[in-house]
């Protein structure tokens, strides 16, 4: 049994130790906001927060997370999360939307660590989050908008 706290609720999961966190979240817990993209931690669609740090869940075995606190897109409720989500809506960032939960989770992770990121900081934090619709300019603008609203 693997014990995880997901979105504030403790769970005991009867899954194989090498099960990727993504599949435990989606298949076992039924939380489908975290998306499968590549399965190799390269695209960012599966980004969640593990003890407050943005991490890719598709290649992260649940056995490495026993006792950890996981936040998915469904569990967001911080002031920073609300600011990012509001900026995403205000600037109409989403096009197809598939990658956006991972983009949002990465952006929140950045702003939780750095309240005033430079363009280089944003690029570094968002590196590896692939958007096939190419909304990168709107994503950066939304992160900057979220920063302004948090001041």
Secondary structure, 3 states (H helix, E strand, C coil): CEEEEECCEEEEECCCCCCEHHHHHHHHCCCCCCCCCCCCCCCCCCEEEECCEEEECCCCEHHHHCCCEEECHHHCCCHHHHHHHHHHHHCCCCCCCCCHHHHHHHHHHHHHHCCCCCHHHHHHHHCCCCCCCCCHHHHHHHHHHHHHHHC
